[in-house]
C-alpha cells in the first residue's frame, strides 16, 4: 500500500547563502534523513491495526450497551444508530458497526472515539521511494528567469518549502523475514528499508499549480520558532527606539526650560 505524505516546512537559510544552495541541500541524503525522522510519528498514526484484532472482532460480535442517559448508542464513524451485533474494541470497549470499523482499522491503529492505541503487527516496514521538495517563492518573483532565481540571496531568510514523500508499506511476510534477521525490534517504530529514494528539488512560484496531483495525504505544518522569535525581537527593538526617542524629547524640553529660566 502506498502513502503520500505532505509536509510544509520553513527552512532557516544560513548567512551568505543563495536559493541554489537550498536546492542542493533539499537533494542531499541529510535532508532525506531529517524528513524520515519527522514522518515516523505520522506513519505510526496511520499504521493498520494487527490482523488478529480484526479477526477477533469478526468472530466475537457484541451486543449494543444501553447508554446511561437513555439515548441510543451511535457509531462515531458513520454517526448512525448502533444495532446488535456490533464490533467492540478491547481495553477501551467502544463499539462500532463492523462495516465501519473494519476499513478504519486498515488505515489506523487507534480507536476512533478515544484514540487509544491498539495492537499492531510486530514487524511493519516502509520504503520511502520518492521525496520531492519544492521551494515556494513570492509572487513578485514569478516572472524571473530560472537562472536569476537560483542566484537570489537567501541569507538569514526563512524559506518556505513543500515536501511530498511517497512511502510504500511492505507486506507483513517480507517485514517479518527482514526483522527476524535483525533481531527483536520495537513495535512502535516503523522499519525503513535502506534503498535510496528518488530525490528531487525544484522552485515553484506562488500562485502556480503543483506539477502532480497527490492522493489523500498527511499535512503537518511546521511553524519555525526562529520566525516567531524574529517577530518578538523586532517588537522589542521598536519599543527600545520609542523609549530612546521619548527620553531625548524629555531631555530637550528640560534643556529648553533651563534656558528660559536663566
C-alpha positions as a Markdown table, in Angstrom:
| # | Residue | x | y | z |
|---|---|---|---|---|
| 1 | Unk | 0.0 | 0.0 | 0.0 |
| 2 | Unk | 1.3 | 3.4 | -1.0 |
| 3 | Unk | 1.0 | 6.5 | 1.2 |
| 4 | Unk | 1.5 | 10.2 | 0.3 |
| 5 | Unk | 2.8 | 12.5 | 3.0 |
| 6 | Unk | 2.9 | 16.2 | 2.6 |
| 7 | Unk | 4.9 | 18.4 | 5.0 |
| 8 | Unk | 5.0 | 22.2 | 5.0 |
| 9 | Unk | 8.4 | 23.3 | 6.3 |
| 10 | Unk | 10.2 | 26.6 | 6.9 |
| 11 | Unk | 13.9 | 26.4 | 6.4 |
| 12 | Unk | 16.2 | 29.0 | 8.1 |
| 13 | Unk | 18.9 | 29.6 | 5.5 |
| 14 | Unk | 22.4 | 30.3 | 6.8 |
| 15 | Unk | 24.2 | 33.6 | 6.2 |
| 16 | Unk | 25.7 | 34.2 | 2.7 |
| 17 | Unk | 23.6 | 31.5 | 1.1 |
| 18 | Unk | 21.5 | 31.5 | -2.1 |
| 19 | Unk | 18.4 | 29.7 | -3.4 |
| 20 | Unk | 20.6 | 27.3 | -5.3 |
| 21 | Unk | 22.3 | 26.3 | -2.0 |
| 22 | Unk | 18.9 | 25.4 | -0.5 |
| 23 | Unk | 18.1 | 23.3 | -3.6 |
| 24 | Unk | 21.3 | 21.4 | -3.2 |
| 25 | Unk | 20.5 | 20.7 | 0.5 |
| 26 | Unk | 17.0 | 19.5 | -0.4 |
| 27 | Unk | 18.6 | 16.9 | -2.7 |
| 28 | Unk | 21.0 | 15.6 | -0.1 |
| 29 | Unk | 20.9 | 12.5 | 2.0 |
| 30 | Unk | 21.0 | 14.6 | 5.1 |
| 31 | Unk | 17.7 | 16.2 | 4.2 |
| 32 | Unk | 16.1 | 12.9 | 3.4 |
| 33 | Unk | 17.1 | 11.5 | 6.8 |
| 34 | Unk | 15.6 | 14.6 | 8.5 |
| 35 | Unk | 12.3 | 14.2 | 6.7 |
| 36 | Unk | 12.2 | 10.4 | 7.5 |
| 37 | Unk | 12.8 | 11.2 | 11.2 |
| 38 | Unk | 10.0 | 13.7 | 11.1 |
| 39 | Unk | 7.4 | 11.5 | 9.4 |
| 40 | Unk | 7.9 | 8.4 | 11.6 |
| 41 | Unk | 5.3 | 9.6 | 14.1 |
| 42 | Unk | 2.9 | 10.2 | 11.3 |
| 43 | Unk | 3.4 | 6.7 | 9.9 |
| 44 | Unk | 2.7 | 5.3 | 13.4 |
| 45 | Unk | -0.7 | 7.1 | 13.4 |
| 46 | Unk | -1.7 | 5.6 | 10.0 |
| 47 | Unk | -0.3 | 2.1 | 10.6 |
| 48 | Unk | -3.1 | -0.5 | 10.4 |
| 49 | Unk | -4.2 | -2.5 | 13.5 |
| 50 | Unk | -2.9 | -6.0 | 13.8 |
| 51 | Unk | -4.6 | -8.6 | 11.6 |
| 52 | Unk | -5.6 | -10.8 | 14.6 |
| 53 | Unk | -7.6 | -7.9 | 16.1 |
| 54 | Unk | -9.8 | -7.6 | 13.0 |
| 55 | Unk | -10.3 | -11.3 | 13.0 |
| 56 | Unk | -11.3 | -11.3 | 16.7 |
| 57 | Unk | -13.8 | -8.5 | 16.1 |
| 58 | Unk | -15.4 | -10.6 | 13.3 |
| 59 | Unk | -15.5 | -13.8 | 15.3 |
| 60 | Unk | -16.7 | -12.2 | 18.6 |
| 61 | Unk | -19.6 | -9.8 | 17.9 |
| 62 | Unk | -21.0 | -7.9 | 20.9 |
| 63 | Unk | -24.4 | -6.6 | 21.9 |
| 64 | Unk | -25.0 | -2.9 | 22.0 |
| 65 | Unk | -24.8 | -1.5 | 25.5 |
| 66 | Unk | -27.5 | 0.8 | 26.9 |
| 67 | Unk | -26.5 | 4.4 | 27.4 |
| 68 | Unk | -26.8 | 5.9 | 31.0 |
| 69 | Unk | -28.8 | 8.9 | 29.7 |
| 70 | Unk | -31.2 | 6.7 | 27.9 |
| 71 | Unk | -30.1 | 7.8 | 24.4 |
| 72 | Unk | -29.5 | 5.3 | 21.7 |
| 73 | Unk | -25.8 | 4.4 | 21.1 |
| 74 | Unk | -24.3 | 5.9 | 17.9 |
| 75 | Unk | -21.4 | 4.7 | 15.8 |
| 76 | Unk | -18.9 | 7.6 | 15.7 |
| 77 | Unk | -17.6 | 6.6 | 12.3 |
| 78 | Unk | -20.9 | 6.9 | 10.4 |
| 79 | Unk | -22.9 | 8.8 | 13.1 |
| 80 | Unk | -25.8 | 6.3 | 12.7 |
| 81 | Unk | -27.6 | 4.4 | 15.5 |
| 82 | Unk | -25.8 | 1.2 | 16.6 |
| 83 | Unk | -27.6 | -2.1 | 16.2 |
| 84 | Unk | -26.7 | -5.6 | 17.6 |
| 85 | Unk | -24.5 | -7.4 | 16.8 |
| 86 | Unk | -21.7 | -4.8 | 16.7 |
| 87 | Unk | -17.9 | -4.7 | 17.0 |
| 88 | Unk | -16.3 | -3.9 | 20.4 |
| 89 | Unk | -12.7 | -2.9 | 20.7 |
| 90 | Unk | -10.6 | -4.4 | 23.5 |
| 91 | Unk | -9.5 | -2.3 | 26.5 |
| 92 | Unk | -11.5 | 0.9 | 25.8 |
| 93 | Unk | -14.6 | -1.2 | 24.9 |
| 94 | Unk | -16.0 | 1.4 | 22.4 |
| 95 | Unk | -18.5 | -0.1 | 20.0 |
| 96 | Unk | -19.0 | 0.5 | 16.2 |
| 97 | Unk | -20.6 | -1.1 | 13.2 |
| 98 | Unk | -18.4 | -3.8 | 11.9 |
| 99 | Unk | -18.7 | -2.4 | 8.4 |
| 100 | Unk | -17.4 | 0.9 | 9.7 |
| 101 | Unk | -14.6 | -0.2 | 12.0 |
| 102 | Unk | -13.0 | -2.6 | 9.5 |
| 103 | Unk | -11.9 | 0.0 | 6.9 |
| 104 | Unk | -10.9 | 2.3 | 9.7 |
| 105 | Unk | -8.5 | -0.3 | 11.2 |
| 106 | Unk | -7.0 | -0.9 | 7.8 |
| 107 | Unk | -5.6 | 2.6 | 8.0 |
| 108 | Unk | -5.4 | 3.4 | 11.7 |
| 109 | Unk | -4.2 | 1.7 | 14.9 |
| 110 | Unk | -6.2 | 3.8 | 17.3 |
| 111 | Unk | -9.8 | 3.9 | 18.5 |
| 112 | Unk | -11.9 | 6.4 | 16.5 |
| 113 | Unk | -13.5 | 7.6 | 19.8 |
| 114 | Unk | -10.7 | 7.9 | 22.3 |
| 115 | Unk | -7.6 | 7.4 | 20.2 |
| 116 | Unk | -6.5 | 4.5 | 22.4 |
| 117 | Unk | -3.5 | 2.8 | 20.8 |
| 118 | Unk | -4.4 | -0.7 | 19.5 |
| 119 | Unk | -2.0 | -3.5 | 18.9 |
| 120 | Unk | -0.2 | -3.5 | 15.5 |
| 121 | Unk | 1.6 | -6.2 | 13.6 |
| 122 | Unk | 5.1 | -6.8 | 15.2 |
| 123 | Unk | 7.1 | -6.0 | 12.1 |
| 124 | Unk | 5.8 | -3.3 | 9.8 |
| 125 | Unk | 8.4 | -1.9 | 7.4 |
| 126 | Unk | 8.2 | 1.0 | 4.9 |
| 127 | Unk | 10.1 | 2.0 | 1.8 |
| 128 | Unk | 10.5 | 5.7 | 1.1 |
| 129 | Unk | 10.8 | 5.7 | -2.7 |
| 130 | Unk | 10.4 | 9.4 | -3.6 |
| 131 | Unk | 11.0 | 12.7 | -1.8 |
| 132 | Unk | 10.2 | 15.9 | -3.7 |
| 133 | Unk | 10.9 | 19.2 | -2.2 |
| 134 | Unk | 9.5 | 22.4 | -3.7 |
| 135 | Unk | 10.6 | 25.9 | -2.7 |
| 136 | Unk | 7.7 | 28.4 | -2.9 |
| 137 | Unk | 8.8 | 32.0 | -3.8 |
| 138 | Unk | 7.0 | 35.3 | -3.7 |
| 139 | Unk | 4.5 | 36.4 | -6.3 |
| 140 | Unk | 6.9 | 39.3 | -7.3 |
| 141 | Unk | 9.5 | 36.7 | -8.3 |
| 142 | Unk | 7.2 | 34.7 | -10.6 |
| 143 | Unk | 8.4 | 36.4 | -13.8 |
| 144 | Unk | 12.1 | 36.0 | -13.1 |
| 145 | Unk | 14.2 | 33.6 | -15.3 |
| 146 | Unk | 15.3 | 30.4 | -13.6 |
| 147 | Unk | 18.9 | 31.4 | -13.7 |
| 148 | Unk | 18.2 | 34.6 | -11.8 |
| 149 | Unk | 16.0 | 32.7 | -9.3 |
| 150 | Unk | 18.9 | 30.3 | -8.4 |
| 151 | Unk | 21.2 | 33.3 | -7.7 |
| 152 | Unk | 18.7 | 35.0 | -5.4 |
| 153 | Unk | 20.1 | 35.7 | -1.9 |
| 154 | Unk | 18.6 | 33.6 | 0.9 |
| 155 | Unk | 21.0 | 34.8 | 3.6 |
| 156 | Unk | 19.4 | 34.6 | 7.0 |
| 157 | Unk | 15.9 | 34.2 | 5.4 |
| 158 | Unk | 13.2 | 31.7 | 6.2 |
| 159 | Unk | 12.4 | 29.7 | 3.0 |
| 160 | Unk | 9.0 | 28.1 | 2.7 |
| 161 | Unk | 9.1 | 24.6 | 1.1 |
| 162 | Unk | 6.6 | 21.8 | 0.5 |
| 163 | Unk | 7.9 | 18.3 | 0.9 |
| 164 | Unk | 6.0 | 15.4 | -0.8 |
| 165 | Unk | 7.1 | 12.0 | 0.3 |
| 166 | Unk | 5.9 | 8.7 | -1.3 |
| 167 | Unk | 6.0 | 5.8 | 1.1 |
| 168 | Unk | 5.2 | 2.1 | 0.4 |
| 169 | Unk | 4.1 | -0.2 | 3.2 |
| 170 | Unk | 5.7 | -3.6 | 2.6 |
| 171 | Unk | 3.9 | -6.9 | 3.0 |
| 172 | Unk | 3.9 | -8.4 | 6.6 |
| 173 | Unk | 5.8 | -11.6 | 5.5 |
| 174 | Unk | 8.6 | -9.6 | 3.9 |
| 175 | Unk | 8.8 | -7.4 | 7.0 |
| 176 | Unk | 8.9 | -10.3 | 9.4 |
| 177 | Unk | 11.7 | -12.0 | 7.5 |
| 178 | Unk | 13.8 | -8.9 | 7.5 |
| 179 | Unk | 13.2 | -8.2 | 11.1 |
| 180 | Unk | 14.0 | -11.8 | 12.2 |
| 181 | Unk | 17.5 | -11.3 | 10.7 |
| 182 | Unk | 18.0 | -8.1 | 12.6 |
| 183 | Unk | 16.7 | -9.4 | 16.0 |
| 184 | Unk | 13.8 | -8.1 | 18.1 |
| 185 | Unk | 12.6 | -4.6 | 17.3 |
| 186 | Unk | 10.1 | -2.2 | 19.0 |
| 187 | Unk | 6.6 | -2.4 | 17.5 |
| 188 | Unk | 6.2 | 1.4 | 17.9 |
| 189 | Unk | 8.9 | 2.4 | 15.5 |
| 190 | Unk | 8.4 | 1.7 | 11.7 |
| 191 | Unk | 11.3 | -0.1 | 10.0 |
| 192 | Unk | 12.6 | 1.6 | 6.8 |
| 193 | Unk | 14.3 | -0.2 | 4.0 |
| 194 | Unk | 17.7 | 1.2 | 3.1 |
| 195 | Unk | 17.1 | 1.6 | -0.6 |
| 196 | Unk | 17.9 | 5.2 | -1.6 |
| 197 | Unk | 14.8 | 7.1 | -2.7 |
| 198 | Unk | 14.4 | 9.3 | -5.7 |
| 199 | Unk | 15.2 | 12.9 | -4.6 |
| 200 | Unk | 14.1 | 16.0 | -6.4 |
| 201 | Unk | 14.0 | 19.7 | -5.6 |
| 202 | Unk | 12.5 | 22.5 | -7.6 |
| 203 | Unk | 11.3 | 26.1 | -7.4 |
| 204 | Unk | 7.6 | 26.9 | -7.5 |
| 205 | Unk | 6.4 | 30.5 | -8.0 |
| 206 | Unk | 3.5 | 31.3 | -5.7 |
| 207 | Unk | 0.2 | 31.1 | -7.5 |
| 208 | Unk | 1.1 | 28.4 | -9.9 |
| 209 | Unk | -0.1 | 24.8 | -9.5 |
| 210 | Unk | 1.8 | 21.8 | -8.4 |
| 211 | Unk | 3.0 | 19.6 | -11.2 |
| 212 | Unk | 1.4 | 16.4 | -9.9 |
| 213 | Unk | -1.8 | 15.7 | -8.1 |
| 214 | Unk | -1.3 | 13.6 | -4.9 |
| 215 | Unk | -3.7 | 11.2 | -3.3 |
| 216 | Unk | -5.1 | 12.0 | 0.2 |
| 217 | Unk | -2.1 | 12.8 | 2.3 |
| 218 | Unk | -0.9 | 13.8 | 5.7 |
| 219 | Unk | -0.4 | 17.5 | 6.1 |
| 220 | Unk | 1.7 | 18.7 | 9.0 |
| 221 | Unk | 2.6 | 22.4 | 9.0 |
| 222 | Unk | 5.9 | 23.2 | 10.8 |
| 223 | Unk | 6.0 | 26.6 | 12.4 |
| 224 | Unk | 9.5 | 27.7 | 13.0 |
| 225 | Unk | 10.4 | 29.1 | 16.4 |
| 226 | Unk | 13.0 | 31.3 | 14.7 |
| 227 | Unk | 10.3 | 33.1 | 12.8 |
| 228 | Unk | 8.3 | 33.8 | 16.0 |
| 229 | Unk | 11.4 | 34.9 | 17.8 |
| 230 | Unk | 12.3 | 37.3 | 15.0 |
| 231 | Unk | 8.9 | 39.0 | 15.3 |
| 232 | Unk | 9.4 | 39.4 | 19.0 |
| 233 | Unk | 12.9 | 40.7 | 18.5 |
| 234 | Unk | 11.6 | 43.3 | 16.0 |
| 235 | Unk | 8.9 | 44.4 | 18.5 |
| 236 | Unk | 11.5 | 44.8 | 21.3 |
| 237 | Unk | 13.7 | 46.8 | 19.0 |
| 238 | Unk | 10.8 | 49.1 | 18.1 |
| 239 | Unk | 10.0 | 49.5 | 21.8 |
| 240 | Unk | 13.6 | 50.4 | 22.6 |
| 241 | Unk | 13.7 | 53.0 | 19.8 |
| 242 | Unk | 10.5 | 54.6 | 21.0 |
| 243 | Unk | 11.9 | 54.7 | 24.6 |
| 244 | Unk | 15.1 | 56.4 | 23.4 |
| 245 | Unk | 13.1 | 59.0 | 21.4 |
| 246 | Unk | 10.9 | 59.7 | 24.5 |
| 247 | Unk | 14.0 | 60.2 | 26.7 |
| 248 | Unk | 15.5 | 62.5 | 24.1 |
| 249 | Unk | 12.4 | 64.6 | 23.9 |
| 250 | Unk | 12.2 | 64.9 | 27.6 |
| 251 | Unk | 15.9 | 65.9 | 27.8 |
| 252 | Unk | 15.4 | 68.5 | 25.1 |
| 253 | Unk | 12.4 | 70.0 | 26.8 |
| 254 | Unk | 14.3 | 70.2 | 30.1 |
| 255 | Unk | 17.1 | 72.0 | 28.5 |
| 256 | Unk | 14.7 | 74.5 | 26.9 |
| 257 | Unk | 13.1 | 75.1 | 30.3 |
| 258 | Unk | 16.5 | 75.7 | 31.9 |
| 259 | Unk | 17.4 | 78.2 | 29.1 |
| 260 | Unk | 14.1 | 80.1 | 29.5 |
| 261 | Unk | 14.5 | 80.5 | 33.3 |
| 262 | Unk | 18.2 | 81.6 | 33.2 |
